[in-house]
Amino acid sequence: MASTCRVSLSLLSITLFSFLISPASSQHEHPLDPLTPEEFSLIRNAVMWSYGASSENVTFHYVGLDEPDKPLIYSWMLNQTDKISPPRRASVVLRFHEQTHELIVDLSSHRTSIVSKEVYHGNGFPMLTLEEQTAASDLPRTHDQFIRSIEKRGLNMSNVVCACYTVGWYGEPRSRRAMKVLAYYTNGTVNFYMRPIEGIVMVVDLELMKIVKYHDRFTTTVPTAEDTEYRLEKQNPPFGPHLEGAAIVQPHGPGFEIKGHTISWANWKFHIGFDARVGPIISLASIYDLEKGKYRQVLYRAYVSEVFVPYMDPTEEWYYKTYFDCGEFGFGLSAVSLQPGVDCPNNAIFMDGFYAGQDGTPVKISNVTCVFEKYAGNIMWRHTEIGISDETIREVRSDVSLVVRSVSTIGNYDYILDWELKPSGSIKFEVGLTGLLEVKAVNYTHASQIKEDEYGTMVGANTIATHHDHFLTYHLDLDVDGAPNSFVKTNLITKPVAEEGVPRKSYWTVSSKTARTESEAQLHLGLEPCDLVVVNPNKRTKVGNNVGYRLIPGPIASPILFRDDYPQIRAAFTDNNLWVTPYNKSEKWAGGRYVDQSRGDDTLAVWAKRNRKIENEDIVLWYTLGFHHIPYQEDFPIMPTLSAGFELRPSNFFDRNPVLKTKSPKPVILSCKP
């Protein structure tokens, strides 16, 4: 693991260094609250002071909450009246003199202290900063070879836009921090991704911030700007289809309460955080049991741990396009401000997010998360009974759910993340893919001209949209009615009917097996019908079943690259649809701590090789939701949202239907007075 490749520093006597300030922890209502702008500033000041005159060479690549150990969180929750919070600390990753430094900064005392500092000597590099990506993208404009290449193609440099791409790892024994830079053309459209300038590939050394390799191998026709615009003001009539508006009215205000970062709604209570690497984090979700008269634990912590996006064009200009969107670019760093009334309905409440810029100063993302009650006309439960003479019984309950939403835009793609909590106890996780396809320019103008594999679909003249995948790996730390849990796989088995005289020949029954170690819980789904349940073996219902929550998977999509292909070695955490590991605070990111140019030696797949005990332990589920994306013309020039998700659903958690006594919301009558 990566932790074995670090050495300690004693720069300026780290344990003795401190920065005098009022206690940061006193500003917090909850120990899992994300870092505040004030804390980012304190961290920056402490770090810059510790590096002294050399601080101008420091760049911040990740600053996030160093979450307290789980037992400390639960102890704090049980004894909040004592007002003794767990230590408030931040994890900092920075670059200094071409080395990666890892720091822990203590914010909980009157003095902000750097309590540890180490140099990382393992494989891979930290998350990229937005500032260095921008700087690298600007370099070609003054590069003589690039200027000549643009002139050779008869293009206007003022209409050229450049974008950065990670280089991956393909067996090189040593590597430097670098990105590849490609060029696009606007001139009549803002949708420059649809107008690639093929043949030119530049490599930028990020430490030198200099173009160190330049290739101009060939030229092709730049696709036309025609029909590539997606801005409404650039569209021409006719418009349609026409959609009527609808009003969501809550006369008494929202049905949920936000106190700090803790949200209470209906029978749910949970905490929401924000992180530069993974974006929104849902923590400490518990549900009120009406029969027992208390809140019961369900989910300790959940977030998107990594997103693997490999493209399927193996040519020189494309083979390296295999992205790790969280570990390389940051789902939180790439989160965008949500637009009221469009990204989220009018009844939404918005929350801001903060991260540390490259210089360590706090950066605000306004409206980065929205929370709203969803009234979609769904039915919670119903039944019509006509089997009783002279009586028709009809009972229906309308469904309402609570949604937490964020959007991350990473280059051409927009990811819409929804976390939906339902009064029935279910939690639904959904991702919507939209945005722009990644295309390459070709000389073909019609699909009939293509005689060999072009690794994609022709979506327009001179335009091939490349095949690719999206694999989102979720970190799901369930604590079902307590931390000690077990994972049970229940197979559905077909059996012959043994009883004579019965015309049926077969039936199915179930056979359950509890996974004892990590290897027994590694599953490739879709091969056989089964239920996947996390149970608390120490808690039972009134009739004797173990209380539990089951994972209901979404559409099954698994990697189909060779296991020894370099991108798949780095993304071995997607080899299984499901993994179960014992809780380990340091095992947060499925792709490893340092993903840029990683080599697959610090991933979920490596951790699980230890084959640790997971029966009646504090366990974590890692579930990968996948998409194989064959582009179609309807995805051009901008893609209608493609959605998929999965569900965590109570399974013998309650003694009976938890929403049996729920009343449907009263209808709101709008009065339109002249």
C-alpha positions as CSV (number, residue, x, y, z in Angstrom):
1,M,0.0,0.0,0.0
2,A,1.0,3.6,-0.5
3,S,1.6,4.2,3.2
4,T,4.7,2.0,3.0
5,C,6.4,4.4,0.6
6,R,6.5,7.5,2.8
7,V,9.3,8.9,4.9
8,S,8.9,11.4,7.7
9,L,10.2,14.9,7.6
10,S,11.2,17.1,10.5
11,L,11.2,20.4,8.7
12,L,11.1,23.2,11.3
13,S,10.3,20.7,14.0
14,I,6.8,19.9,12.9
15,T,5.4,18.8,16.2
16,L,6.5,22.1,17.7
17,F,5.3,24.4,15.0
18,S,1.9,26.1,15.6
19,F,-0.1,29.0,14.4
20,L,-1.9,31.0,17.2
21,I,-5.6,31.3,16.6
22,S,-8.9,30.7,18.2
23,P,-10.1,27.1,18.3
24,A,-11.5,26.2,14.8
25,S,-13.5,23.3,16.2
26,S,-15.6,25.7,18.2
27,Q,-17.2,26.9,15.0
28,H,-18.6,23.4,14.2
29,E,-21.8,21.8,15.2
30,H,-20.6,18.4,13.8
31,P,-17.1,16.8,13.6
32,L,-17.8,15.6,10.0
33,D,-18.6,19.1,8.8
34,P,-16.5,20.0,5.7
35,L,-13.6,22.5,6.2
36,T,-14.7,26.1,6.3
37,P,-13.1,29.0,4.4
38,E,-11.5,30.2,7.7
39,E,-10.0,26.7,8.2
40,F,-8.6,26.7,4.7
41,S,-6.9,30.0,5.4
42,L,-5.5,28.7,8.7
43,I,-4.2,25.6,7.0
44,R,-2.6,27.7,4.2
45,N,-1.0,30.0,6.7
46,A,0.4,27.2,8.8
47,V,1.8,25.4,5.7
48,M,3.4,28.5,4.2
49,W,5.0,29.4,7.5
50,S,6.5,26.0,7.9
51,Y,8.1,26.1,4.4
52,G,9.5,29.6,5.1
53,A,11.3,31.4,2.3
54,S,10.6,28.4,0.0
55,S,6.9,28.6,0.3
56,E,6.5,30.2,-3.1
57,N,7.3,26.7,-4.5
58,V,4.4,25.1,-2.7
59,T,1.3,24.1,-4.6
60,F,-1.8,22.6,-2.9
61,H,-3.3,19.6,-4.6
62,Y,-5.8,18.4,-2.0
63,V,-7.0,19.7,1.3
64,G,-9.8,17.9,3.0
65,L,-11.2,16.8,6.4
66,D,-9.1,14.1,8.0
67,E,-12.2,12.4,9.4
68,P,-12.1,11.2,13.0
69,D,-12.1,7.5,13.7
70,K,-15.6,6.0,13.6
71,P,-15.7,5.1,17.3
72,L,-14.9,8.7,18.2
73,I,-17.8,9.9,16.0
74,Y,-20.3,7.5,17.6
75,S,-19.0,8.3,21.1
76,W,-19.5,12.0,20.4
77,M,-23.1,11.3,19.1
78,L,-23.9,9.6,22.4
79,N,-22.4,12.3,24.6
80,Q,-23.1,15.5,22.8
81,T,-24.1,17.2,26.0
82,D,-20.4,17.0,27.1
83,K,-19.5,19.2,24.1
84,I,-16.2,17.4,23.7
85,S,-15.6,17.1,20.0
86,P,-13.2,14.6,18.4
87,P,-9.9,16.2,17.1
88,R,-10.5,18.5,14.2
89,R,-7.8,17.8,11.6
90,A,-7.1,18.3,7.9
91,S,-5.3,16.1,5.4
92,V,-3.1,18.1,3.0
93,V,-1.3,16.9,-0.2
94,L,1.0,19.4,-1.8
95,R,3.9,19.5,-4.3
96,F,7.2,21.0,-3.3
97,H,10.4,20.9,-5.4
98,E,8.9,18.1,-7.5
99,Q,8.0,15.9,-4.5
100,T,4.7,15.0,-3.1
101,H,4.3,16.0,0.6
102,E,1.6,14.7,2.9
103,L,0.6,16.7,6.0
104,I,-1.8,16.4,8.8
105,V,-2.9,19.8,10.3
106,D,-4.5,19.9,13.7
107,L,-7.3,22.6,13.9
108,S,-8.8,21.5,17.2
109,S,-6.7,23.4,19.7
110,H,-5.9,27.1,20.2
111,R,-2.9,26.6,18.0
112,T,-3.2,25.4,14.4
113,S,-0.4,22.8,14.3
114,I,1.2,20.7,11.6
115,V,1.5,17.4,13.5
116,S,2.9,15.3,10.7
117,K,4.7,15.8,7.4
118,E,6.0,13.1,5.1
119,V,7.3,12.8,1.6
120,Y,5.6,10.2,-0.6
121,H,8.0,8.1,-2.8
122,G,5.5,5.7,-4.3
123,N,3.9,5.5,-7.7
124,G,1.4,8.0,-9.0
125,F,0.9,11.7,-8.5
126,P,-1.7,13.9,-6.7
127,M,-4.9,15.3,-8.1
128,L,-4.4,17.9,-10.8
129,T,-5.2,21.5,-10.0
130,L,-7.5,23.7,-12.2
131,E,-4.8,26.3,-12.3
132,E,-2.1,24.1,-13.8
133,Q,-4.6,22.7,-16.4
134,T,-5.4,26.2,-17.5
135,A,-1.7,27.1,-17.7
136,A,-0.9,24.0,-19.7
137,S,-3.7,24.7,-22.1
138,D,-2.4,28.2,-22.7
139,L,1.1,27.1,-23.7
140,P,0.5,26.2,-27.4
141,R,-0.5,29.7,-28.3
142,T,3.1,30.9,-28.1
143,H,4.7,27.6,-29.3
144,D,6.3,28.1,-32.7
145,Q,5.6,24.5,-34.0
146,F,2.0,24.8,-33.0
147,I,1.6,28.1,-34.7
148,R,3.0,26.7,-37.9
149,S,0.7,23.7,-37.7
150,I,-2.4,25.9,-37.3
151,E,-1.2,28.1,-40.2
152,K,-0.6,25.0,-42.3
153,R,-4.2,24.0,-41.9
154,G,-5.5,27.4,-42.8
155,L,-7.0,28.0,-39.4
156,N,-7.3,31.2,-37.4
157,M,-5.4,31.0,-34.1
158,S,-8.0,33.3,-32.4
159,N,-10.5,30.5,-32.8
160,V,-8.3,27.7,-31.4
161,V,-9.0,26.3,-28.0
162,C,-6.8,23.7,-26.2
163,A,-7.7,21.2,-23.6
164,C,-5.6,18.9,-21.3
165,Y,-5.7,15.1,-20.9
166,T,-4.1,12.8,-18.5
167,V,-1.4,10.6,-20.0
168,G,-2.0,7.4,-18.0
169,W,0.6,4.7,-17.5
170,Y,1.8,2.2,-20.0
171,G,4.7,0.3,-18.4
172,E,7.1,3.2,-18.2
173,P,9.6,2.5,-15.4
174,R,9.8,6.2,-14.4
175,S,7.6,9.1,-15.2
176,R,7.2,12.8,-14.6
177,R,4.0,14.8,-14.0
178,A,2.7,15.5,-17.5
179,M,-0.4,16.1,-19.5
180,K,-1.2,15.8,-23.2
181,V,-2.7,18.9,-24.9
182,L,-5.1,18.7,-27.9
183,A,-6.5,21.5,-30.0
184,Y,-10.0,22.3,-31.1
185,Y,-11.7,24.9,-33.3
186,T,-14.6,27.2,-32.4
187,N,-15.4,29.7,-35.3
188,G,-19.2,29.5,-35.3
189,T,-19.8,27.4,-32.2
190,V,-19.0,27.2,-28.5
191,N,-19.2,23.4,-28.9
192,F,-15.5,23.1,-29.7
193,Y,-15.4,19.4,-28.7
194,M,-17.3,18.7,-32.0
195,R,-14.5,20.4,-34.0
196,P,-11.2,18.6,-33.1
197,I,-8.0,19.5,-34.9
198,E,-6.6,16.0,-35.5
199,G,-3.0,15.0,-35.8
200,I,-1.5,17.4,-33.2
201,V,-0.5,16.0,-29.8
202,M,1.6,18.0,-27.3
203,V,3.1,16.8,-24.0
204,V,3.4,19.3,-21.2
205,D,5.8,18.8,-18.3
206,L,3.7,20.2,-15.4
207,E,6.7,20.8,-13.2
208,L,8.5,22.8,-15.9
209,M,5.2,24.1,-17.3
210,K,6.7,23.6,-20.8
211,I,5.9,21.7,-23.9
212,V,8.5,18.9,-24.0
213,K,7.1,16.8,-26.9
214,Y,5.3,17.9,-30.1
215,H,3.8,15.7,-32.8
216,D,2.0,16.7,-35.9
217,R,1.5,13.4,-37.7
218,F,-1.4,14.1,-40.2
219,T,-4.2,16.4,-41.1
220,T,-7.9,15.7,-41.6
221,T,-11.0,17.8,-42.3
222,V,-12.1,19.8,-39.3
223,P,-15.8,19.1,-38.9
224,T,-18.2,21.9,-39.6
225,A,-19.7,24.1,-36.9
226,E,-23.1,23.6,-38.5
227,D,-25.7,22.0,-36.2
228,T,-23.2,21.8,-33.3
229,E,-24.6,24.7,-31.1
230,Y,-26.6,23.8,-28.0
231,R,-27.3,27.3,-26.7
232,L,-31.0,28.2,-26.9
233,E,-30.4,31.7,-28.3
234,K,-28.5,30.2,-31.2
235,Q,-31.3,27.8,-32.2
236,N,-33.7,28.6,-35.1
237,P,-37.4,27.9,-35.3
238,P,-39.4,25.7,-35.2
239,F,-39.0,25.0,-31.4
240,G,-40.4,22.0,-29.6
241,P,-41.8,19.9,-28.4
242,H,-43.7,22.3,-26.2
243,L,-43.8,21.6,-22.5
244,E,-46.2,23.2,-20.0
245,G,-44.9,24.5,-16.7
246,A,-46.0,23.1,-13.3
247,A,-45.8,24.8,-9.9
248,I,-44.5,23.1,-6.7
249,V,-46.2,24.8,-3.8
250,Q,-45.4,24.3,-0.2
251,P,-47.5,26.8,1.8
252,H,-45.8,25.9,5.0
253,G,-42.3,25.8,3.6
254,P,-40.0,22.8,3.1
255,G,-40.7,19.7,5.0
256,F,-37.1,19.3,6.0
257,E,-34.8,21.1,8.3
258,I,-31.1,21.9,7.7
259,K,-29.1,22.7,10.8
260,G,-25.5,23.3,9.8
261,H,-24.8,20.2,7.6
262,T,-27.3,17.9,9.3
263,I,-30.7,17.4,7.6
264,S,-33.8,16.1,9.2
265,W,-36.8,15.1,7.0
266,A,-39.8,12.8,7.6
267,N,-38.3,9.8,9.4
268,W,-34.7,10.4,8.2
269,K,-31.7,12.2,9.7
270,F,-28.3,12.5,8.0
271,H,-25.3,14.6,7.5
272,I,-24.0,16.0,4.2
273,G,-20.4,17.0,3.5
274,F,-18.4,18.1,0.6
275,D,-14.9,17.0,-0.5
276,A,-12.7,18.3,-3.4
277,R,-12.0,14.7,-4.6
278,V,-15.3,12.9,-4.3
279,G,-17.9,15.7,-4.1
280,P,-20.9,15.2,-1.8
281,I,-20.6,12.8,1.1
282,I,-23.7,11.4,2.9
283,S,-23.0,10.4,6.5
284,L,-24.7,9.0,9.6
285,A,-28.0,8.3,7.9
286,S,-30.5,6.9,10.5
287,I,-34.2,6.3,10.2
288,Y,-36.9,6.7,12.9
289,D,-38.7,3.4,13.8
290,L,-42.2,4.3,14.8
291,E,-42.7,1.0,16.5
292,K,-39.5,1.1,18.5
293,G,-39.7,4.9,19.1
294,K,-36.1,5.6,18.2
295,Y,-33.7,6.3,15.4
296,R,-31.8,3.3,14.0
297,Q,-28.5,3.4,12.1
298,V,-28.4,2.5,8.5
299,L,-25.5,4.2,6.7
300,Y,-22.3,5.6,8.2
301,R,-20.7,7.1,5.1
302,A,-21.4,7.0,1.3
303,Y,-19.9,8.7,-1.7
304,V,-18.6,8.1,-5.2
305,S,-15.1,6.8,-4.6
306,E,-13.8,6.7,-8.2
307,V,-15.0,7.0,-11.8
308,F,-13.2,5.1,-14.6
309,V,-13.8,6.2,-18.1
310,P,-11.8,4.3,-20.8
311,Y,-12.2,5.2,-24.4
312,M,-11.9,2.4,-27.0
313,D,-9.8,4.0,-29.8
314,P,-6.3,2.4,-29.6
315,T,-4.6,4.7,-32.2
316,E,-1.6,6.8,-31.3
317,E,-3.7,10.0,-30.8
318,W,-6.3,8.3,-28.6
319,Y,-5.0,5.2,-26.7
320,Y,-4.1,7.1,-23.5
321,K,-7.7,8.4,-23.0
322,T,-8.6,6.4,-20.0
323,Y,-9.6,8.8,-17.2
324,F,-10.1,8.5,-13.5
325,D,-12.4,11.4,-12.9
326,C,-12.2,11.5,-9.1
327,G,-8.5,10.8,-8.5
328,E,-7.2,12.8,-11.4
329,F,-9.6,15.7,-11.8
330,G,-11.7,15.7,-8.6
331,F,-15.5,15.3,-8.5
332,G,-15.7,18.1,-6.0
333,L,-13.1,20.3,-7.7
334,S,-15.1,19.9,-10.9
335,A,-18.5,20.5,-9.3
336,V,-20.6,23.3,-10.7
337,S,-23.1,25.8,-9.4
338,L,-26.6,24.6,-9.8
339,Q,-29.2,26.8,-11.5
340,P,-32.4,27.3,-9.4
341,G,-35.6,26.3,-11.2
342,V,-33.7,24.3,-13.9
343,D,-31.0,22.1,-12.3
344,C,-33.2,21.9,-9.2
345,P,-36.9,22.6,-8.7
346,N,-38.2,25.8,-7.2
347,N,-38.7,24.2,-3.8
348,A,-35.0,23.4,-3.5
349,I,-32.7,24.7,-0.8
350,F,-29.1,25.3,-1.8
351,M,-25.8,24.8,0.0
352,D,-22.3,26.1,-1.0
353,G,-19.1,24.2,-1.1
354,F,-15.4,25.2,-0.7
355,Y,-12.1,23.8,-1.7
356,A,-8.5,25.0,-1.6
357,G,-7.1,26.5,-4.7
358,Q,-3.6,25.8,-6.0
359,D,-2.2,28.5,-3.7
360,G,-4.2,27.2,-0.7
361,T,-6.7,30.0,-0.6
362,P,-10.4,29.0,-0.2
363,V,-12.5,28.9,-3.4
364,K,-16.3,29.0,-3.1
365,I,-18.7,27.1,-5.4
366,S,-22.1,28.7,-4.8
367,N,-25.1,26.4,-4.9
368,V,-23.0,23.3,-5.2
369,T,-25.7,21.1,-3.7
370,C,-29.4,21.3,-3.6
371,V,-31.9,19.5,-1.4
372,F,-35.6,19.2,-2.3
373,E,-38.7,17.2,-1.7
374,K,-39.7,15.3,-4.8
375,Y,-43.4,15.1,-5.7
376,A,-43.3,13.0,-8.9
377,G,-46.9,11.6,-8.8
378,N,-45.5,8.2,-7.6
379,I,-47.4,5.8,-5.4
380,M,-46.0,4.7,-2.1
381,W,-48.3,1.8,-1.8
382,R,-51.8,0.9,-2.8
383,H,-54.4,-1.9,-3.0
384,T,-57.9,-2.2,-4.4
385,E,-60.0,-5.1,-2.9
386,I,-63.2,-6.3,-4.6
387,G,-63.3,-9.7,-3.0
388,I,-65.6,-8.7,-0.2
389,S,-69.3,-8.8,-1.0
390,D,-71.0,-5.4,-1.4
391,E,-67.8,-3.5,-0.6
392,T,-64.8,-2.1,-2.5
393,I,-61.8,-1.2,-0.5
394,R,-59.3,1.2,-2.0
395,E,-56.3,2.4,0.0
396,V,-53.6,4.5,-1.7
397,R,-50.6,6.6,-0.3
398,S,-48.8,9.1,-2.5
399,D,-45.1,9.0,-2.4
400,V,-42.7,11.8,-1.5
401,S,-39.0,11.6,-1.3
402,L,-36.0,13.8,-0.4
403,V,-33.3,14.3,-3.0
404,V,-29.8,15.6,-2.5
405,R,-28.3,16.6,-5.9
406,S,-25.0,17.8,-7.3
407,V,-23.5,18.1,-10.8
408,S,-19.8,17.6,-11.7
409,T,-18.6,18.7,-15.1
410,I,-15.3,17.1,-16.1
411,G,-14.3,18.2,-19.5
412,N,-17.0,17.3,-22.0
413,Y,-19.2,15.2,-19.6
414,D,-21.7,16.3,-16.9
415,Y,-22.5,13.9,-14.1
416,I,-25.8,14.5,-12.3
417,L,-25.6,12.7,-8.9
418,D,-28.8,12.1,-7.0
419,W,-29.2,10.7,-3.5
420,E,-32.9,9.9,-2.9
421,L,-34.2,9.0,0.5
422,K,-37.7,7.5,0.9
423,P,-40.0,7.2,3.9
424,S,-40.1,3.5,3.3
425,G,-36.4,3.3,4.3
426,S,-35.0,2.9,0.8
427,I,-32.1,5.0,-0.4
428,K,-31.7,5.3,-4.1
429,F,-28.5,6.3,-5.8
430,E,-28.8,7.6,-9.4
431,V,-26.3,9.1,-11.8
432,G,-27.3,10.9,-15.0
433,L,-24.8,11.2,-17.8
434,T,-25.2,14.2,-20.1
435,G,-23.0,16.8,-21.8
436,L,-20.9,16.4,-25.0
437,L,-19.5,13.3,-26.7
438,E,-15.8,13.0,-27.3
439,V,-15.3,12.8,-31.0
440,K,-12.5,12.6,-33.6
441,A,-12.4,14.1,-37.0
442,V,-12.3,11.9,-40.1
443,N,-12.5,12.4,-43.9
444,Y,-15.7,10.4,-44.2
445,T,-19.0,12.2,-44.7
446,H,-21.3,9.1,-44.8
447,A,-21.3,5.9,-42.9
448,S,-21.2,3.9,-46.1
449,Q,-17.7,5.1,-46.8
450,I,-16.3,3.5,-43.7
451,K,-14.6,0.2,-44.6
452,E,-12.5,-0.5,-41.4
453,D,-13.0,-0.1,-37.7
454,E,-13.1,3.6,-36.6
455,Y,-13.9,2.7,-33.0
456,G,-17.1,4.6,-32.8
457,T,-20.3,5.9,-34.5
458,M,-20.6,8.5,-37.2
459,V,-22.8,11.1,-35.7
460,G,-22.2,13.8,-38.3
461,A,-20.2,14.6,-41.4
462,N,-16.5,14.0,-40.6
463,T,-17.4,13.2,-37.0
464,I,-16.9,9.9,-35.2
465,A,-18.1,9.6,-31.6
466,T,-15.8,7.1,-29.8
467,H,-17.0,4.0,-27.9
468,H,-16.3,4.3,-24.2
469,D,-17.3,3.2,-20.7
470,H,-18.3,4.8,-17.4
471,F,-17.7,2.9,-14.2
472,L,-18.7,4.6,-11.0
473,T,-17.5,2.9,-7.8
474,Y,-19.5,3.8,-4.7
475,H,-18.1,3.5,-1.2
476,L,-21.0,2.3,1.0
477,D,-20.2,2.0,4.6
478,L,-23.4,0.5,6.0
479,D,-23.9,0.2,9.8
480,V,-27.2,-1.7,9.9
481,D,-28.5,-1.2,13.4
482,G,-24.9,-1.0,14.6
483,A,-21.4,-1.4,13.2
484,P,-20.9,-5.2,13.4
485,N,-22.5,-6.5,10.2
486,S,-22.2,-9.5,7.8
487,F,-22.7,-9.9,4.1
488,V,-25.1,-12.6,3.0
489,K,-25.6,-13.7,-0.6
490,T,-29.0,-15.5,-1.1
491,N,-29.1,-17.5,-4.3
492,L,-32.3,-18.5,-6.0
493,I,-32.1,-22.2,-6.9
494,T,-34.4,-24.2,-9.2
495,K,-35.6,-27.5,-7.8
496,P,-37.8,-30.3,-9.1
497,V,-41.2,-31.0,-7.4
498,A,-40.8,-34.2,-5.4
499,E,-44.4,-34.6,-4.3
500,E,-46.4,-37.0,-6.5
501,G,-49.8,-36.0,-7.9
502,V,-48.8,-32.4,-8.3
503,P,-48.8,-31.2,-12.0
504,R,-46.0,-28.6,-11.3
505,K,-42.5,-29.8,-12.3
506,S,-40.3,-27.2,-10.7
507,Y,-40.1,-24.3,-8.3
508,W,-37.4,-22.1,-6.9
509,T,-36.2,-21.7,-3.4
510,V,-33.3,-19.9,-1.7
511,S,-29.9,-20.9,-0.3
512,S,-28.1,-18.3,1.8
513,K,-24.4,-18.1,2.5
514,T,-22.6,-15.6,4.8
515,A,-19.2,-14.4,3.5
516,R,-16.5,-15.1,6.0
517,T,-13.6,-13.3,4.2
518,E,-13.2,-10.7,1.5
519,S,-12.6,-13.3,-1.3
520,E,-16.0,-14.9,-0.6
521,A,-17.8,-11.5,-1.1
522,Q,-16.2,-10.6,-4.5
523,L,-19.0,-10.9,-7.0
524,H,-19.4,-10.6,-10.7
525,L,-23.1,-10.0,-11.0
526,G,-25.6,-11.0,-13.7
527,L,-24.6,-14.6,-13.9
528,E,-27.3,-16.0,-11.5
529,P,-30.3,-14.5,-9.7
530,C,-29.5,-13.6,-6.1
531,D,-30.2,-11.2,-3.2
532,L,-27.3,-9.2,-1.7
533,V,-28.0,-8.4,2.0
534,V,-26.0,-6.7,4.7
535,V,-27.4,-8.1,8.0
536,N,-26.7,-7.4,11.6
537,P,-26.2,-10.9,13.0
538,N,-26.7,-9.6,16.5
539,K,-30.1,-8.1,16.0
540,R,-33.4,-9.9,15.1
541,T,-36.9,-9.0,14.4
542,K,-39.8,-10.2,16.6
543,V,-40.2,-13.3,14.4
544,G,-36.5,-14.1,14.4
545,N,-35.0,-12.8,11.2
546,N,-31.7,-10.9,11.2
547,V,-32.3,-7.2,10.5
548,G,-30.7,-6.1,7.2
549,Y,-30.5,-3.9,4.2
550,R,-30.1,-5.3,0.7
551,L,-28.4,-3.9,-2.3
552,I,-30.6,-3.9,-5.4
553,P,-28.1,-3.5,-8.3
554,G,-28.7,-1.4,-11.4
555,P,-28.0,-2.4,-15.0
556,I,-25.1,-4.8,-15.0
557,A,-22.0,-3.6,-17.0
558,S,-18.6,-5.0,-16.4
559,P,-15.2,-4.1,-17.9
560,I,-14.4,-6.1,-21.1
561,L,-10.8,-5.0,-21.5
562,F,-8.1,-7.6,-20.9
563,R,-7.2,-7.8,-17.3
564,D,-3.5,-7.2,-18.2
565,D,-4.2,-4.1,-20.2
566,Y,-2.6,-1.2,-18.5
567,P,-5.7,0.9,-18.0
568,Q,-7.5,-2.1,-16.4
569,I,-4.5,-2.9,-14.2
570,R,-5.0,0.6,-12.8
571,A,-8.8,0.1,-12.6
572,A,-8.8,-3.4,-11.2
573,F,-11.3,-2.2,-8.6
574,T,-13.9,-2.5,-11.4
575,D,-13.0,-6.2,-12.0
576,N,-15.9,-7.2,-9.7
577,N,-19.2,-5.5,-9.5
578,L,-19.1,-5.8,-5.7
579,W,-16.4,-6.0,-3.1
580,V,-16.8,-6.2,0.7
581,T,-13.9,-5.1,3.0
582,P,-13.5,-4.5,6.7
583,Y,-13.8,-0.8,7.7
584,N,-10.4,0.9,7.4
585,K,-10.3,4.7,7.7
586,S,-7.4,4.9,5.2
587,E,-9.2,2.9,2.5
588,K,-11.3,5.6,1.0
589,W,-10.5,5.8,-2.6
590,A,-10.9,2.7,-4.7
591,G,-8.2,3.8,-7.2
592,G,-5.7,4.5,-4.6
593,R,-4.4,7.7,-3.0
594,Y,-2.4,8.9,-6.0
595,V,-4.2,8.0,-9.2
596,D,-2.5,10.2,-11.9
597,Q,-0.1,7.8,-13.6
598,S,-0.8,5.2,-11.0
599,R,0.3,1.6,-11.6
600,G,-2.4,-0.4,-9.8
601,D,-0.4,-1.2,-6.7
602,D,-2.7,0.7,-4.3
603,T,-6.3,-0.1,-5.2
604,L,-9.3,-1.8,-3.7
605,A,-8.3,-4.9,-5.6
606,V,-4.9,-4.9,-3.8
607,W,-6.3,-4.2,-0.4
608,A,-8.7,-7.1,-0.7
609,K,-5.9,-9.6,-1.4
610,R,-5.3,-9.7,2.3
611,N,-8.5,-11.7,2.5
612,R,-9.5,-10.2,5.9
613,K,-12.3,-11.4,8.0
614,I,-15.7,-9.7,7.3
615,E,-18.2,-11.8,9.2
616,N,-19.8,-9.9,12.1
617,E,-17.4,-7.1,11.5
618,D,-17.6,-3.4,10.6
619,I,-17.7,-3.8,6.8
620,V,-17.8,-1.6,3.7
621,L,-19.5,-2.4,0.4
622,W,-17.9,-1.2,-2.8
623,Y,-20.4,-1.3,-5.7
624,T,-19.6,-0.4,-9.3
625,L,-22.4,1.0,-11.5
626,G,-21.4,0.7,-15.2
627,F,-22.3,2.0,-18.6
628,H,-21.1,0.7,-21.9
629,H,-21.7,3.7,-24.2
630,I,-22.1,3.1,-27.9
631,P,-22.9,6.6,-29.1
632,Y,-25.9,7.3,-31.3
633,Q,-26.9,10.3,-33.4
634,E,-29.4,11.4,-30.8
635,D,-26.4,12.0,-28.5
636,F,-25.2,14.8,-30.9
637,P,-24.5,17.7,-30.5
638,I,-25.4,17.4,-26.8
639,M,-26.5,14.2,-25.1
640,P,-30.0,13.8,-23.5
641,T,-29.5,12.5,-20.0
642,L,-28.8,8.8,-19.7
643,S,-29.6,7.6,-16.1
644,A,-29.0,4.5,-14.1
645,G,-28.8,3.7,-10.4
646,F,-29.2,1.2,-7.6
647,E,-31.0,1.0,-4.3
648,L,-30.4,0.1,-0.7
649,R,-33.7,-1.3,0.7
650,P,-34.6,-2.5,4.2
651,S,-34.8,-6.3,4.4
652,N,-36.3,-7.5,7.6
653,F,-35.1,-4.2,9.2
654,F,-38.6,-3.3,10.4
655,D,-41.2,-5.6,11.9
656,R,-43.7,-4.5,9.3
657,N,-44.3,-1.9,6.6
658,P,-42.8,1.3,8.1
659,V,-45.1,3.5,6.1
660,L,-48.3,1.7,6.9
661,K,-49.5,4.6,9.0
662,T,-48.3,7.3,6.7
663,K,-50.9,9.8,5.5
664,S,-50.7,11.2,2.0
665,P,-49.9,14.9,1.9
666,K,-52.9,17.1,1.8
667,P,-53.6,18.6,-1.6
668,V,-52.8,22.3,-2.0
669,I,-55.6,24.3,-3.6
670,L,-54.4,27.3,-5.5
671,S,-56.7,30.3,-5.3
672,C,-56.5,32.5,-8.4
673,K,-58.2,35.8,-7.5
674,P,-58.7,38.4,-10.2
